[in-house]
């Protein structure tokens, strides 16, 4: 149980349309379910849909640490801690963006990945050289067809793709 009054990151539910996480505070409980107030409303959340603030997490967010960071769209993206100012961490996102963030919006990335595989999230270069999120749709030998978020498709060698470990903050159950 997360105690009443604890600040958390919370998602309202699970499934393809429930990927957004928001800052909030636990207001109460009904059995094992937590009542959480966010700027978008009040939600009832299971423990797996809450990420409480943690001093231990803050202590682990050192320069060079790979992280999952909560972006402005309420979704988690990979990056690396590049600067520290008190409770703030500067994040260099894997797609080239950079932003100062509160440590409570960061989670240490624990699992490292290897070669791409079908269904895996990757960062792939676009025509302008910027890396963008994509999903591996097909593998043929050392070549991989990826689909970008806008629906565009392209083929790449493994050396051109940045593989990402599974995102523990995304619902994979479908």
GIJO-V378612 format. One line per field, one symbol per residue. burial: # if it has 16 or more other ideal C-beta (glycine too) atoms within 10 Angstrom, else .. A space follows every 50 residues. Layout:
burial: ???
This chain:
burial: .#.....#####.#....#.####.#.......###.#....#.#...## #.#...##..#...#######...#######.......###.###..... #.#####.#......#...#####......######..#....###.... .....#...######.#.#.#...
